[in-house]
């Protein structure tokens, strides 16, 4: 049951340098998972935070399900992530260091049918790093175009 739902956060790779990547389960209601399966989600501003020893994700916008009726969910609510306690403690320690944050990079449906969220321990890029990344992408693209001819 391979799913083709793959919602990416392209802005994150431009603004951050990823140090470590993790996969976390996400707690959703019935209409939220139906809406995600249709592809109606946006994670461009999503980030993670810690509360009471748990990890939560903020600013994931899951559009209301079209056939939801009166039981529809709140599109902008905070959602709990499912990870090991050891992983959470490790991430919490790293985030307390200066310059690190947790950013959502990809939302997808796993083979098991559950929604998963890729999160990355990230360090913010400076303006000149962003320019350097854009320059490398452009030169690689030009190189690939020339090789196709």
C-alpha positions as CSV (number, residue, x, y, z in Angstrom):
1,X,0.0,0.0,0.0
2,X,2.5,2.6,-1.1
3,X,1.1,6.1,-0.8
4,X,1.9,9.0,-3.0
5,X,1.2,11.6,-0.3
6,X,4.5,13.5,0.2
7,X,4.1,17.1,1.6
8,X,7.5,18.8,1.7
9,X,8.8,21.9,3.4
10,X,11.1,23.4,0.8
11,X,11.5,26.6,2.7
12,X,13.2,24.7,5.6
13,X,16.1,23.4,3.4
14,X,16.7,27.0,2.2
15,X,16.7,28.5,5.7
16,X,18.3,25.8,7.7
17,X,21.2,23.4,7.6
18,X,20.1,19.9,8.8
19,X,22.3,18.2,11.4
20,X,20.2,15.2,12.3
21,X,16.9,13.8,10.9
22,X,14.2,11.8,12.7
23,X,10.8,10.2,11.8
24,X,8.0,10.7,14.3
25,X,4.4,9.5,14.4
26,X,1.8,12.2,14.6
27,X,-1.5,12.1,16.6
28,X,-4.4,13.0,14.4
29,X,-8.2,13.0,14.5
30,X,-10.3,11.1,11.9
31,X,-11.0,14.1,9.7
32,X,-7.4,15.2,9.8
33,X,-6.0,12.0,8.4
34,X,-8.7,12.0,5.7
35,X,-7.7,15.5,4.7
36,X,-4.0,14.6,4.6
37,X,-4.7,11.6,2.4
38,X,-6.3,14.0,0.0
39,X,-3.2,16.1,0.2
40,X,-4.7,19.2,1.9
41,X,-1.9,20.0,4.3
42,X,0.8,22.7,4.6
43,X,3.9,22.4,6.7
44,X,5.9,25.5,5.4
45,X,6.0,27.2,8.8
46,X,5.9,24.1,11.1
47,X,8.3,23.8,14.0
48,X,8.5,21.6,17.1
49,X,8.6,22.5,20.8
50,X,8.7,20.6,24.1
51,X,6.0,20.7,26.8
52,X,5.9,18.4,29.9
53,X,8.4,15.9,28.5
54,X,6.5,15.5,25.2
55,X,7.2,16.9,21.8
56,X,4.6,18.9,19.9
57,X,4.5,20.4,16.4
58,X,3.0,23.9,15.8
59,X,1.8,25.6,12.6
60,X,0.9,22.6,10.5
61,X,-2.2,23.6,8.6
62,X,-4.5,20.7,7.8
63,X,-7.5,21.9,5.8
64,X,-10.9,21.0,7.0
65,X,-12.2,17.8,5.4
66,X,-14.9,18.5,2.8
67,X,-17.3,15.8,4.0
68,X,-16.6,16.4,7.7
69,X,-19.7,18.2,8.7
70,X,-20.0,19.3,12.3
71,X,-17.3,17.0,13.6
72,X,-14.5,18.7,11.6
73,X,-11.2,19.5,13.3
74,X,-9.5,22.9,14.0
75,X,-7.1,23.4,11.1
76,X,-4.3,25.1,13.0
77,X,-4.2,23.2,16.3
78,X,-0.9,21.9,17.9
79,X,-0.4,18.2,17.3
80,X,1.5,15.8,19.5
81,X,4.4,13.8,18.1
82,X,5.2,10.2,19.0
83,X,8.8,9.4,19.7
84,X,11.0,7.5,22.2
85,X,11.6,9.1,25.6
86,X,15.3,8.8,25.0
87,X,15.1,10.5,21.6
88,X,13.0,13.3,23.1
89,X,15.4,13.9,25.9
90,X,18.4,13.9,23.5
91,X,16.6,16.4,21.2
92,X,15.6,18.6,24.1
93,X,19.2,18.8,25.3
94,X,20.4,19.7,21.8
95,X,17.7,22.3,21.3
96,X,18.8,24.1,24.5
97,X,22.2,24.7,22.8
98,X,22.4,28.0,21.0
99,X,21.3,28.1,17.4
100,X,19.5,24.8,17.2
101,X,15.8,24.3,16.4
102,X,13.5,21.5,15.4
103,X,11.9,21.9,12.0
104,X,9.3,19.8,10.2
105,X,10.6,18.8,6.8
106,X,8.2,16.3,5.3
107,X,4.7,14.9,6.0
108,X,3.9,11.5,4.5
109,X,1.8,8.4,4.8
110,X,3.9,5.3,5.7
111,X,3.3,1.9,4.2
112,X,1.4,0.9,7.4
113,X,-1.1,3.6,6.7
114,X,-0.1,6.0,9.5
115,X,0.9,9.6,9.0
116,X,4.5,10.3,9.8
117,X,6.5,13.5,10.1
118,X,10.1,13.9,9.2
119,X,11.7,16.4,11.6
120,X,15.2,17.7,11.5
121,X,17.5,19.2,14.2
122,X,18.6,22.3,12.3
123,X,20.9,25.2,12.6
124,X,19.9,28.5,10.9
125,X,21.8,29.5,7.8
126,X,23.2,33.0,7.4
127,X,22.5,35.1,4.4
128,X,25.8,34.4,2.7
129,X,25.3,30.6,3.2
130,X,21.9,30.9,1.5
131,X,23.5,32.6,-1.5
132,X,26.2,30.0,-1.7
133,X,23.6,27.2,-1.7
134,X,21.6,28.9,-4.5
135,X,24.8,29.4,-6.5
136,X,25.7,25.6,-6.1
137,X,22.2,24.6,-7.3
138,X,22.4,26.8,-10.3
139,X,25.8,25.5,-11.4
140,X,24.7,21.9,-10.9
141,X,21.5,22.6,-13.0
142,X,23.6,24.2,-15.8
143,X,26.0,21.3,-15.7
144,X,23.2,18.7,-16.0
145,X,21.6,20.7,-18.9
146,X,24.9,20.7,-20.8
147,X,25.4,17.0,-20.3
148,X,22.0,16.2,-21.7
149,X,22.9,17.8,-25.1
